[in-house]
């Protein structure tokens, strides 16, 4: 089971991949690729927020928590 931090990291990677794809689509005039990039960025953002919430709920972000 993935931790909240892992979800956050995966979401950030997905956002970067989406931004690259979106930029490539805009550069080449490929609207389909550009749209796919926007969707990937949105999915990454949602996954990152999910990870943040999961970390908060499980106490992963608690500095007094022992690993």
C-alpha positions in Angstrom: 0.0 0.0 0.0 1.5 3.3 -1.1 2.1 6.0 1.5 0.8 9.5 1.1 4.2 10.8 0.2 4.5 8.2 -2.6 1.1 9.4 -4.0 2.3 13.0 -3.8 5.5 12.1 -5.7 3.7 10.1 -8.3 1.3 13.0 -8.8 4.1 15.5 -9.3 5.7 13.2 -11.9 2.4 12.9 -13.7 2.0 16.6 -13.7 5.4 17.1 -15.3 4.8 14.4 -17.9 1.5 16.1 -18.7 3.1 19.5 -19.0 5.7 18.2 -21.4 3.0 16.4 -23.5 0.9 19.5 -23.5 3.8 21.7 -24.5 4.8 19.3 -27.3 1.2 19.3 -28.6 1.1 23.0 -28.6 4.5 23.3 -30.3 3.5 20.8 -33.1 -0.1 21.9 -33.4 -1.4 18.5 -32.3 -4.5 19.4 -30.3 -5.1 15.8 -29.3 -1.7 15.5 -27.6 -2.1 18.9 -26.0 -5.5 17.8 -24.6 -4.0 14.5 -23.3 -1.3 16.5 -21.5 -3.9 18.7 -19.8 -5.7 15.6 -18.6 -2.5 14.1 -17.3 -1.7 17.3 -15.4 -5.1 17.3 -13.9 -4.8 13.6 -12.9 -1.4 14.3 -11.3 -2.8 17.3 -9.4 -5.6 15.2 -8.0 -3.2 12.4 -7.1 -0.9 14.8 -5.3 -3.7 16.3 -3.3 -4.9 12.8 -2.4 -1.4 12.0 -1.1 -1.4 15.2 1.0 -4.7 14.3 2.5 -3.6 10.7 3.2 -0.4 11.9 4.8 -2.4 14.3 7.0 -4.9 11.6 8.0 -2.3 9.0 8.8 0.0 11.4 10.6 2.9 11.1 8.1 3.4 14.9 8.3 3.6 14.9 12.1 7.1 15.9 13.0 6.8 14.3 16.4 5.9 10.9 14.9 8.6 8.3 15.0 9.3 6.5 11.7 
